[in-house]
Amino acid sequence: MPSRITTILTVLSALIAGQAKALDMAFDLEAHRGGRALLPENTLPAFANALSMGVDTLELDVGVTADGEVVVSHERGLNPDLARGTGGTYITPPGTPFVKLRLDEVRTYDVGQIRPDSAYAKQFPDQRAVPGTRIPTLNELFALVRKSGNSRVRFNIETKIAPNHPDETLDPQAFVAKLLGLIETEAFTDRVMIQSFDWRTLQLVQQQAPKIPTVYLTLQRGSGQTVALDKATPWTAGFSPADHGGSLPRTIKAAGGAIWSPYFGDVTGALIAETHELGLRVVVWTVNKREDMARMIELGVDGIISDRPDLLREVAGEKGITLPPGTPVAP
């Protein structure tokens, strides 16, 4: 018979292995806009590439057209650095909001190649152009995933709505109703998360679809700052970190969130530990350099959103994280 010490060591080893496996399974490898460093952002070719490669989650953004169609786009309207009209000329800024365009009008624009002389093009010089690519609908993305046979990949869907530009989108109630209705109709409720910098939409999701995890996006720096530690902002739906000890994790817990998704430069090991103590997860954005990916994993984040899912797979694998299998599919 094995000694008592041997038995204890065996049990401890099993427990440690089980915890490691649970943590491993929990890591969320997300393709930002489908992996925009590789292929045109938020397009079916990009999402097909991510599915074929193998990711845990497809990260994307949505808007709603004048005729009520949910389209996949990071901007609230046509992007002058991406959208070309029927003559092949890039549109002039600012782009028309989707809420003022019908889907058939949106379909006339080619978004398969970045404007060559733009700052965006310099940011992603290796992105492969796919001329003729159109802005997809969320229905079409769901259809692509079904076609791939991938029954486990998730969707992290951002509501592209802003409190300081109310004329460029539907109001929060109408926006959320349209999005949730489509998700339910397509039977993907158990595979989606809803994320937003505009916490008003997250509050509505929690009220209307409490089983869907909400992801609270934050940015604490620069001209695009959405949160402040000493007050509520137009983005935070009335919630103020000042009421929660100046803590963003505690504020998000009070707001009913499941996941805190900060800019990766805003997090520390102490903040990650605090978030975990509250029972929340931390998924950081947008991490594109190998050394930053490794550092975030070492700090204990629960997931990473990246424009380079291929590189993130390499780094995660080197850190002992089991990688999601690919499901090859053509767009």
C-alpha positions, 0 to 999 in steps of 0.5 A, spaced: 500 500 500 502 507 498 504 511 504 500 516 507 505 521 504 505 518 497 498 519 497 498 526 499 503 528 494 498 524 489 492 528 491 496 535 491 499 533 484 492 532 481 489 538 485 495 542 482 494 539 475 486 540 475 487 548 477 492 548 471 487 545 466 482 550 469 486 556 468 488 553 461 481 552 459 479 559 461 484 563 457 481 567 452 485 568 445 481 573 441 482 575 434 481 583 434 476 585 428 478 578 426 485 579 426 486 586 422 494 586 422 493 580 417 487 581 413 481 587 412 478 588 419 471 586 421 470 582 414 469 575 412 476 574 410 479 576 416 474 572 420 475 566 416 482 566 417 481 567 424 477 560 424 482 557 420 488 558 425 484 557 431 482 562 436 477 562 442 473 568 440 472 573 434 472 580 437 468 585 433 464 591 432 457 592 430 452 598 428 445 598 425 443 601 418 437 605 417 433 599 415 435 596 421 440 591 419 446 589 424 452 590 420 460 589 422 464 595 423 468 598 428 466 605 426 459 608 427 459 609 419 463 608 413 471 609 414 474 614 409 481 610 410 477 603 408 471 605 404 471 606 396 465 607 392 463 604 385 469 608 382 474 605 386 475 612 390 476 612 397 470 616 400 472 623 403 471 624 411 467 624 415 464 618 413 456 617 413 453 614 419 450 607 418 444 609 421 443 614 415 444 608 410 440 602 408 444 596 407 444 596 400 447 602 400 452 600 405 454 594 400 456 598 394 462 600 398 469 596 397 473 595 404 478 590 402 484 595 402 486 600 406 488 607 403 495 606 401 497 613 404 494 613 411 496 612 418 492 606 418 496 603 412 503 604 416 500 601 422 499 595 418 503 594 412 503 587 412 495 586 411 493 582 405 488 586 401 482 583 399 479 587 393 472 587 392 470 585 400 464 588 403 462 590 410 458 584 412 452 583 416 452 579 423 447 574 420 453 573 415 458 572 420 454 567 424 453 563 417 460 563 416 461 560 423 456 555 422 459 553 415 466 552 419 463 547 423 466 550 429 461 549 435 465 552 441 468 559 438 465 565 442 463 572 439 465 578 443 461 583 440 462 591 441 456 596 441 459 602 437 455 607 440 457 614 443 454 618 448 457 624 445 455 623 438 447 621 439 445 623 432 450 617 429 447 611 432 440 608 434 439 610 441 441 605 446 434 602 447 433 601 440 440 599 439 440 593 444 433 591 442 435 590 435 442 586 437 439 582 442 433 580 437 438 578 432 442 574 437 436 570 439 433 569 433 440 566 430 440 562 437 447 564 439 445 567 446 450 562 449 456 564 445 456 571 445 459 576 450 457 584 449 462 589 450 462 597 450 465 603 452 458 606 453 456 602 459 449 604 458 448 599 453 451 594 458 446 596 463 440 594 458 443 587 456 444 585 463 436 587 464 434 584 458 439 578 457 442 577 464 445 570 461 449 574 456 456 576 460 457 583 459 464 586 458 466 593 461 471 596 456 475 602 459 481 607 457 484 611 462 489 616 458 489 620 452 484 624 448 479 618 448 479 617 455 472 614 457 473 613 465 476 617 471 477 614 478 474 621 481 468 621 478 462 618 473 463 620 465 458 620 460 461 613 458 459 610 465 452 610 466 452 614 472 457 609 475 463 613 479 469 610 481 469 615 487 463 611 490 467 605 490 474 607 493 477 609 486 477 602 484 475 601 477 474 593 478 469 595 484 465 599 480 464 594 474 462 589 480 457 594 482 455 595 475 454 588 474 459 586 469 462 579 468 469 582 465 473 588 465 477 589 459 482 595 460 487 598 455 493 593 457 497 599 459 492 601 464 493 594 468 498 592 474 498 585 477 495 588 483 489 590 479 488 584 476 489 580 483 483 585 485 479 584 480 480 576 481 478 577 488 471 580 486 470 574 482 471 578 475 475 576 469 480 581 466 481 581 458 486 586 456 486 590 449 489 591 444 496 587 445 500 586 438 507 585 441 510 579 443 514 582 449 507 585 451 503 578 450 508 575 455 508 580 460 500 580 460 500 572 461 505 572 466 501 578 470 495 573 470 490 576 465 484 571 463 485 573 456 488 578 450 485 581 444 490 582 439 490 584 431 496 578 431 492 572 433 497 568 429 503 571 434 498 570 440 498 563 439 505 562 438 506 566 445 501 563 449 503 556 446 510 557 449 507 559 456 504 552 456 497 554 454 493 549 450 491 552 443 484 552 440 484 548 434 482 551 427 476 549 423 478 551 416 473 555 412 473 559 406 469 566 406 
